[in-house]
Amino acid sequence: MPKKHIVKQAFLRTIPVMMGYLVLGIAFGLLLQHAGYHWLWALGISISVFAGSMQFVLVGLLVQQAPLTTVAITTLLVNSRHLFYGLSFIERFKHMGTRGLYMIFSLTDETYALLCATGDVGSKEEQDALSFWIAFLDQCYWVTGSVIGAILGTLSSFSIVGIDFAMTSLFTVIFIEQWLSTSNHVPAIIGGLCAILSLIIFGPENFLLPALLVAVMVLSVFRKKLEENK
Amino acid sequence: MNVGTSISIVIVTAFVTLAIRFTPFLLFGSSKRQIPQVITYLGSVLPPAVMAALVVYSVKHISFADSSLWLNEIIGILVTAVIHLWKRNTLLSIIIGTIVYMILVQGNFH
């Protein structure tokens, strides 16, 4: 596959993330601008941090001028779910050299989801190139959105309300694809049940980490059984 | 706001985020050591489990107390799923699911 074709493939696959990231990025930029920060701050933060939900929390920390220990602990709690994402890509990123380092840095929820769905690509080299472009384009959308939001300051276009649902649809589609491609549905069911129970117990702001922790524990405990069923 | 403090806050956030993302690779990525079997196993079973959790995560603000706060999301997800099972075209499923959801939420404002 020529390089041009790979970039085009990556673009097509990232369109749903583009819709979501532009909108959420604009929302982040608006918030930061309202907190009194120049758009260069939005640019710097989206390039160096690149973690959606954490950046929204970060605006609050900046407004409070929170102590650095608070900042470190909060970041740890909000982002620790990313500990589990790397586990699926250890071998793959290791072989990607310098690009692999960027892949590790830029592994967000949405990029993770798209990378999980690149199994259909022919050769390993093509899969690596496609993965890199997916990660890079995703960050471009996020940076662009946050700078636009910070420059605009106020936005009165209610017509785009709900466009970020593209990311829910994206997760749904990848979930279905994974469901259809495997005969063992126990991991998917465990993940879904853990998430729903955790959401009920811990509420919307803090539920994902305990959900993933419990899912990992349950999956580990039933490893023998699950491997027999394969 | 103090520029120095603000810069420190951003740097700490960026550093901790980076450290979290690199941890699995630092622990299990070394070429000398074999990756423990349980990690290889988790790497293979986690994607479907995480994806199910992410679907829930992306609609986490729904509340069953008020039907207008969950019906749109459930319909949006169902439309996406049905279109996808029918056509198996990722982009088509996402665009139609999103448009249906947008019509539903924007309708609620009027």
HADDOCK unambig.tbl for C-alpha pairs under 7 A between the chains (distance, minus, plus):
assign (segid A and resid 16 and name CA) (segid B and resid 94 and name CA) 6.99 0.50 0.50
assign (segid A and resid 45 and name CA) (segid B and resid 10 and name CA) 6.82 0.50 0.50
assign (segid A and resid 48 and name CA) (segid B and resid 14 and name CA) 5.92 0.50 0.50
assign (segid A and resid 49 and name CA) (segid B and resid 13 and name CA) 6.74 0.50 0.50
assign (segid A and resid 49 and name CA) (segid B and resid 14 and name CA) 4.38 0.50 0.50
assign (segid A and resid 49 and name CA) (segid B and resid 17 and name CA) 6.82 0.50 0.50
assign (segid A and resid 62 and name CA) (segid B and resid 6 and name CA) 6.10 0.50 0.50
assign (segid A and resid 65 and name CA) (segid B and resid 5 and name CA) 6.88 0.50 0.50
assign (segid A and resid 65 and name CA) (segid B and resid 6 and name CA) 6.87 0.50 0.50
assign (segid A and resid 68 and name CA) (segid B and resid 9 and name CA) 6.20 0.50 0.50
assign (segid A and resid 71 and name CA) (segid B and resid 9 and name CA) 6.61 0.50 0.50
assign (segid A and resid 71 and name CA) (segid B and resid 12 and name CA) 6.94 0.50 0.50
assign (segid A and resid 71 and name CA) (segid B and resid 13 and name CA) 6.55 0.50 0.50
assign (segid A and resid 72 and name CA) (segid B and resid 12 and name CA) 6.21 0.50 0.50
assign (segid A and resid 72 and name CA) (segid B and resid 13 and name CA) 6.35 0.50 0.50
assign (segid A and resid 72 and name CA) (segid B and resid 16 and name CA) 6.41 0.50 0.50
assign (segid A and resid 75 and name CA) (segid B and resid 13 and name CA) 6.02 0.50 0.50
assign (segid A and resid 75 and name CA) (segid B and resid 16 and name CA) 6.48 0.50 0.50
assign (segid A and resid 75 and name CA) (segid B and resid 17 and name CA) 6.69 0.50 0.50
assign (segid A and resid 76 and name CA) (segid B and resid 16 and name CA) 6.56 0.50 0.50
assign (segid A and resid 79 and name CA) (segid B and resid 17 and name CA) 6.52 0.50 0.50
assign (segid A and resid 80 and name CA) (segid B and resid 20 and name CA) 6.29 0.50 0.50
assign (segid A and resid 82 and name CA) (segid B and resid 20 and name CA) 6.59 0.50 0.50
assign (segid A and resid 82 and name CA) (segid B and resid 21 and name CA) 5.86 0.50 0.50
assign (segid A and resid 83 and name CA) (segid B and resid 20 and name CA) 5.83 0.50 0.50
assign (segid A and resid 83 and name CA) (segid B and resid 21 and name CA) 5.97 0.50 0.50
assign (segid A and resid 83 and name CA) (segid B and resid 23 and name CA) 6.71 0.50 0.50
assign (segid A and resid 83 and name CA) (segid B and resid 24 and name CA) 6.25 0.50 0.50
assign (segid A and resid 86 and name CA) (segid B and resid 21 and name CA) 6.84 0.50 0.50
assign (segid A and resid 86 and name CA) (segid B and resid 24 and name CA) 5.80 0.50 0.50
assign (segid A and resid 86 and name CA) (segid B and resid 25 and name CA) 6.90 0.50 0.50
assign (segid A and resid 87 and name CA) (segid B and resid 24 and name CA) 6.15 0.50 0.50
assign (segid A and resid 87 and name CA) (segid B and resid 39 and name CA) 6.78 0.50 0.50
assign (segid A and resid 87 and name CA) (segid B and resid 43 and name CA) 4.93 0.50 0.50
assign (segid A and resid 88 and name CA) (segid B and resid 43 and name CA) 3.91 0.50 0.50
assign (segid A and resid 88 and name CA) (segid B and resid 44 and name CA) 6.33 0.50 0.50
assign (segid A and resid 90 and name CA) (segid B and resid 25 and name CA) 6.03 0.50 0.50
assign (segid A and resid 90 and name CA) (segid B and resid 29 and name CA) 6.00 0.50 0.50
assign (segid A and resid 94 and name CA) (segid B and resid 29 and name CA) 6.90 0.50 0.50
assign (segid A and resid 104 and name CA) (segid B and resid 21 and name CA) 6.07 0.50 0.50
assign (segid A and resid 104 and name CA) (segid B and resid 22 and name CA) 6.31 0.50 0.50
assign (segid A and resid 105 and name CA) (segid B and resid 18 and name CA) 6.00 0.50 0.50
assign (segid A and resid 105 and name CA) (segid B and resid 21 and name CA) 6.27 0.50 0.50
assign (segid A and resid 116 and name CA) (segid B and resid 47 and name CA) 6.76 0.50 0.50
assign (segid A and resid 161 and name CA) (segid B and resid 102 and name CA) 6.50 0.50 0.50
assign (segid A and resid 161 and name CA) (segid B and resid 106 and name CA) 6.71 0.50 0.50
assign (segid A and resid 162 and name CA) (segid B and resid 101 and name CA) 6.65 0.50 0.50
assign (segid A and resid 162 and name CA) (segid B and resid 102 and name CA) 4.79 0.50 0.50
assign (segid A and resid 162 and name CA) (segid B and resid 105 and name CA) 6.62 0.50 0.50
assign (segid A and resid 163 and name CA) (segid B and resid 98 and name CA) 6.34 0.50 0.50
assign (segid A and resid 163 and name CA) (segid B and resid 102 and name CA) 6.32 0.50 0.50
assign (segid A and resid 165 and name CA) (segid B and resid 98 and name CA) 5.63 0.50 0.50
assign (segid A and resid 166 and name CA) (segid B and resid 94 and name CA) 6.02 0.50 0.50
assign (segid A and resid 166 and name CA) (segid B and resid 98 and name CA) 5.32 0.50 0.50
assign (segid A and resid 168 and name CA) (segid B and resid 55 and name CA) 5.93 0.50 0.50
assign (segid A and resid 168 and name CA) (segid B and resid 58 and name CA) 5.52 0.50 0.50
assign (segid A and resid 169 and name CA) (segid B and resid 77 and name CA) 6.32 0.50 0.50
assign (segid A and resid 169 and name CA) (segid B and resid 80 and name CA) 6.05 0.50 0.50
assign (segid A and resid 169 and name CA) (segid B and resid 94 and name CA) 5.14 0.50 0.50
assign (segid A and resid 169 and name CA) (segid B and resid 97 and name CA) 6.38 0.50 0.50
assign (segid A and resid 169 and name CA) (segid B and resid 98 and name CA) 6.86 0.50 0.50
assign (segid A and resid 170 and name CA) (segid B and resid 94 and name CA) 6.13 0.50 0.50
assign (segid A and resid 171 and name CA) (segid B and resid 51 and name CA) 6.26 0.50 0.50
assign (segid A and resid 171 and name CA) (segid B and resid 54 and name CA) 6.58 0.50 0.50
assign (segid A and resid 171 and name CA) (segid B and resid 55 and name CA) 5.50 0.50 0.50
assign (segid A and resid 172 and name CA) (segid B and resid 55 and name CA) 6.07 0.50 0.50
assign (segid A and resid 172 and name CA) (segid B and resid 77 and name CA) 6.80 0.50 0.50
assign (segid A and resid 172 and name CA) (segid B and resid 81 and name CA) 6.82 0.50 0.50
assign (segid A and resid 173 and name CA) (segid B and resid 81 and name CA) 6.67 0.50 0.50
assign (segid A and resid 173 and name CA) (segid B and resid 84 and name CA) 6.80 0.50 0.50
assign (segid A and resid 173 and name CA) (segid B and resid 90 and name CA) 6.51 0.50 0.50
assign (segid A and resid 175 and name CA) (segid B and resid 48 and name CA) 6.42 0.50 0.50
assign (segid A and resid 175 and name CA) (segid B and resid 51 and name CA) 5.60 0.50 0.50
assign (segid A and resid 175 and name CA) (segid B and resid 52 and name CA) 6.34 0.50 0.50
assign (segid A and resid 178 and name CA) (segid B and resid 48 and name CA) 6.20 0.50 0.50
assign (segid A and resid 187 and name CA) (segid B and resid 45 and name CA) 5.98 0.50 0.50
assign (segid A and resid 187 and name CA) (segid B and resid 46 and name CA) 6.99 0.50 0.50
assign (segid A and resid 187 and name CA) (segid B and resid 48 and name CA) 6.17 0.50 0.50
assign (segid A and resid 187 and name CA) (segid B and resid 49 and name CA) 5.07 0.50 0.50
assign (segid A and resid 188 and name CA) (segid B and resid 48 and name CA) 4.75 0.50 0.50
assign (segid A and resid 188 and name CA) (segid B and resid 49 and name CA) 4.27 0.50 0.50
assign (segid A and resid 188 and name CA) (segid B and resid 52 and name CA) 5.94 0.50 0.50
assign (segid A and resid 189 and name CA) (segid B and resid 49 and name CA) 7.00 0.50 0.50
assign (segid A and resid 190 and name CA) (segid B and resid 49 and name CA) 6.39 0.50 0.50
assign (segid A and resid 191 and name CA) (segid B and resid 49 and name CA) 3.86 0.50 0.50
assign (segid A and resid 191 and name CA) (segid B and resid 50 and name CA) 6.03 0.50 0.50
assign (segid A and resid 191 and name CA) (segid B and resid 52 and name CA) 5.57 0.50 0.50
assign (segid A and resid 191 and name CA) (segid B and resid 53 and name CA) 5.53 0.50 0.50
assign (segid A and resid 192 and name CA) (segid B and resid 49 and name CA) 6.64 0.50 0.50
assign (segid A and resid 192 and name CA) (segid B and resid 52 and name CA) 4.74 0.50 0.50
assign (segid A and resid 192 and name CA) (segid B and resid 53 and name CA) 5.26 0.50 0.50
assign (segid A and resid 195 and name CA) (segid B and resid 53 and name CA) 5.09 0.50 0.50
assign (segid A and resid 195 and name CA) (segid B and resid 56 and name CA) 6.50 0.50 0.50
assign (segid A and resid 196 and name CA) (segid B and resid 56 and name CA) 6.90 0.50 0.50
assign (segid A and resid 204 and name CA) (segid B and resid 60 and name CA) 5.27 0.50 0.50
assign (segid A and resid 204 and name CA) (segid B and resid 61 and name CA) 6.09 0.50 0.50
assign (segid A and resid 208 and name CA) (segid B and resid 57 and name CA) 6.89 0.50 0.50
